[in-house]
Amino acid sequence: VQANANVDKDSIDLLEYQTNPPIEVLQGDADHFTAMMDFIENSDLSQQGNMEYLETQMDVENYLDYYMLQIYCANADWPDKNCKIWRPKQAGGKWRWIIFDVDYGYGFRFPVETNMYEYLYQLEEPFYHNRPWVTVIFRKIMENERARNYFLQRFSALLNTAFHSERAVHLVDSLKAQIEPEIGRHIEKWGAQPYGIPSLDAWISYCDTLYEFAQKRPQFARSNMMSFYGLDDTVTIKMQSEGGKVYLNNLAYCRDSVEGKFFKNIPIQLAALPDPGYKFDQWLNFPDSLLASMSFTAVSDTSIVALFSPVSGNILEGTFTEDTVLSDTSEAYIATGHLVIPAHTEVLIEQGVQLLMPEACNIYVYGTLIIQGTEAKPVIIDAYSGSWGGICLNQSTGKSLFDHLVVQKASNGGDPELYTGAISAYYAPMDLRNTTIEQVPANGVYAQYSNVFVHACEFQSEGTCDLINVKYADTAIVENSVFKDSKMVDTDAIDFDDVKYGIIRNNRIYNLTGENSDGIDIGEGARNVEIHDNLIVNCSDKGISLGQASSMNVYRNVLYN
């Protein structure tokens, strides 16, 4: 919860269904939940006012998404088991549902054609794991026409995309390929255990069940909705979008082109969101509809095209196909997605350039990135909206140099093994000078198997991290830099692990006040690290820490609280 929702794990109500009432309290209390259930059971949710009140108590869209996934998977060990819910313990905190333990789905117990609505609406004994005191929330919400329409068409959109048979088969293929080299040893060790896999033939048979489910479940999931809710036939909608994406019932549905089935005569909410540097113009098939959001009801097969146009001349898209220089044009450069610098390609960003990156998008450097700002005109890389990803150097063919760079609202490269920093390097030498990294939620710099030089930089993070973390380097030098102001736990300014030769000198480290936060942490296997002339002020744990099998020479440092 804390990692995914940025909510203090010690300030929540956390509950779990355990077959029979009352719901079990794992943390906090069930007072808010009990009051909400009383409202649900005694209110007519077909009345929109009652539904809108319920939306202030629980995240209804999260709940319905959760049910779409469980219904798609035909989970037989749910929902009066393996179902946890949580809310922030604060005014306005809404209940959300946690997905876990779905191993009784995907054909393990219920066959691919199972109609889960019959299962969820069952009110008489004998029950399996579908007791009415749990399923009442779903049944009551589906009495509301707007919520039901939202569920039916959003589920349809997922069956066209995330749950599509081709994608599901590909995922089964990839998982099978990972497991197959180990399955013989697994059978040998665990095959005789309860629920063990007794033979290779049995494992292949289980895989065949997964393949059948992946291929056929979308068809049955759609026909189950039609038969249970008495729906009309489906229609095929082809959607196109260039320069932005189309959201369908709040689901990011179409960026280029997608075709899929939806239910006839049931409204769909569409919203066109332009890419950075573009604006929405109109819906091609609806010339009178100039608003980016609209409600649409299909009565036959149709096409929908969202038209966008650029508002900036400095649009950057995709991969740099040749050596490129980005010069200051007084107008920001705007990336529309990830930027990729291929091997043996150099991109030079000159002084004064501002580059705006889209949400969660990265700059991947397999060639060389040179940033040459000045004190008066630094290069600024910022988010177009929200927060962007990070700069990700991977086995670069040249040494990247960043001078007078300001990195704002970055996060990380999205890969928990390789790219955990605003700037990450993997087998890629990096020279970082006069650079400021601020307003980031995690590591400032994270480098593995990369020689790193850091000079006259400034780092500040808003999350638990190491402001600089260097691992498995021949050489790492950090000098004349400032590390400051963090209240987060386990946040070190400089962390070296398995560095063969290092220098940490003339730095200013102060106000790392979260629990277990060190100024300088020389972890395991770091050798020949010179640490001198640093000022380390007000760190909650150690000013300088030395780990196992490490050595350091420490002199002329000032440490105080």
HUMONOR-V639024 format. One line per field, one symbol per residue. ss: DSSP state (A for helix, B for strand, O for the rest). phi: phi as a letter, one per 20 degrees, with the letter a starting at -180 (. if undefined). psi: psi as a letter, one per 20 degrees, with the letter a starting at -180 (. if undefined). Layout:
# HUMONOR-V639024
ss->???
phi->???
psi->???
This chain:
# HUMONOR-V639024
ss->OAAAAOOOOOOBBBBBOOOOOOOBBBBOOOAAAAAAAAAAAOOOOOOAAAAAAAOOOBOAAAAAAAAAAAAAAOOOOOOOOOOBBBBBOOOOOOBBBBOOOOOOOOOOOOOOOOOAAAAAOOOOOOOOOOOAAAAAAAAAAOOOAAAAAAAAAAAAAAAAOOOOAAAAAAAAAAAAAAAAOOAAAAAAAAOOOOOOOOOAAAAAAAAAAAAAAAAAAAAAAAAAAAAAAOOOOBBBBBBBBBOBBBBBOOBBBBOOBBBBBBBOOOBBBBBBBBOOOBBBBBBOOBOOOOOOBBBBBOOOOBBBBBBBBBOOOOBBOOBBOOOBBBOOOOOOBBBOOOBBBOOOOBBBBBOOOBBBBOOOOOBBBOOBBBBBOOOOOOBBBBBOOOOOOOBBBBOOOOOBBBBOBBBBOOOOOOOOOOOOBBBBBBOOOBBBBOOBBBBBOOBBBBBBOOOBBBBOOBBBBOOOOBBBBBBOOOBBBBBOOBBBBBOOOOOBBBBBBOOOBBBBBOOBBBBBOOOOOOOBBBOOOOOOBBBBOOBBBBBOOOOBBBOOOOOBBBBOOBBBO
phi->.ffedldgfecceccbfcmdfefeeeambdgffffffffffdceffeffffffgfedbefffffggfgfffgflfedadeclcdcbbfebgnfdfcddealdfedlnfceffegefffffefddfeedccfffefgfffffffefffffgffeffgfffecgegffffffffgfffffegfdffffffedfefgmfefbffffffffffffffgfdfgffffffffffemeffecddeccbcnrcdeclmdfdcddbbcaecefmcfcedbedffgnccfdaegecfedeefdbdccedbgbcccedccfdcededcmdfebgcdddfdmcfeceeafdcdfgmcddddegnfddddfgmeddedddcdddcecffcfeddcefbmceeaececlfeceecdcldddclecaendfedcddfcccclbfbdccldddbldebgfcccclcfccccldccbcdcfadfccdcldfcbccblddcblcdeflddfccdclefbbccbleccbmeefgmddfcdeffmecldecblddccmdfddfcccefldbbddalddcbd
psi->gghhjlpoijlqppqppmfqqrqpohqcrjgggghghggghjqoiiphghghghiihqnhggghgghgghggilpilqjjrloqqqqpmrpipqpqqppqmkijakjggprhjpoihhghjpiqqqqellphigihgghghiipgghggggghggghhhiehjqhggggggggggghhhghihghgghhihiqpjrohrhhgghgghhggggghhihgghhghgggggjlqarrqppppqppjaqppoljpogpgfpqprqrpqkpqppqppoqqpjrqpfrogimhiniqhpqppopirprqppppqqqiqimpppcppirpqpoqojipqpoqibqpporqkpppporqippppqrpjqropoidpopomarhhmqpporphqcqadrpopolqirpppopmpopqkrerjioihhmjrhpqpoloqpooqlqporlqibqgpoppkpppppplrpppqjrpaphpopqlqgpppoqkrppqnpjqqloqgpopplphpqpoqkqopqlniqqlpqgpoobqjpqlppoqkqooplphdqgpppaqkqqqopqkqppq.
